[in-house]
Amino acid sequence: KGLMYSEAQVILLELIPYFTAPFSALGSSMILYAIWYDWRTTMRSLYHRLILGISLFDFCSSTSLIVLGPWAVPEHVEFTKFGRGTFTTCATAGFFFNFVFGTMWYSSFLALHFLLVVKFERQESKLALRFEPIAHAIPILIVLITSSYGVVEDLFNPMRELP
């Protein structure tokens, strides 16, 4: 059974995160710094609190790609060229890369926030009471539960489904 991708494609797919993830981590860290720098003002806004959540999850997932990138995959795995890790490093990388889904959830809640504020003219102060707890709980809980479940059930093991 051969690879789905050519050797050149595999190499490219493994190297791309080393070029894109630093920019994502840098952008997120700049947003985090801007929020931290003016904490008292920015934390009054639901918008900024949602952006904080997006940036934290993005920073974690981007940093995991930089620190625990393709080399975290065990080297004897057929579909990697740069793998030098163990199943533990692979599971750790999977756990933190799964944080990218928190970014997606927060982005969805940010879009919903804009819909409620702009289209339906809801006040941020009212949204902070009912909408905000859900907007933070869902991304955090889903990411932590699915990441933990992935580690416990060995779902981040690249050899799990291979013959």
HELIX and SHEET records of a PDB file:
HELIX    1   1 GLU A    7  TYR A   37  1                                  31    
HELIX    2   2 TRP A   39  THR A   42  1                                   4    
HELIX    3   3 LEU A   46  VAL A   67  1                                  22    
HELIX    4   4 PRO A   70  ALA A   72  5                                   3    
HELIX    5   5 PHE A   87  PHE A   97  1                                  11    
HELIX    6   6 VAL A  100  PHE A  114  1                                  15    
HELIX    7   7 LEU A  115  LYS A  119  3                                   5    
HELIX    8   8 GLU A  124  VAL A  152  1                                  29    
END                                                                             
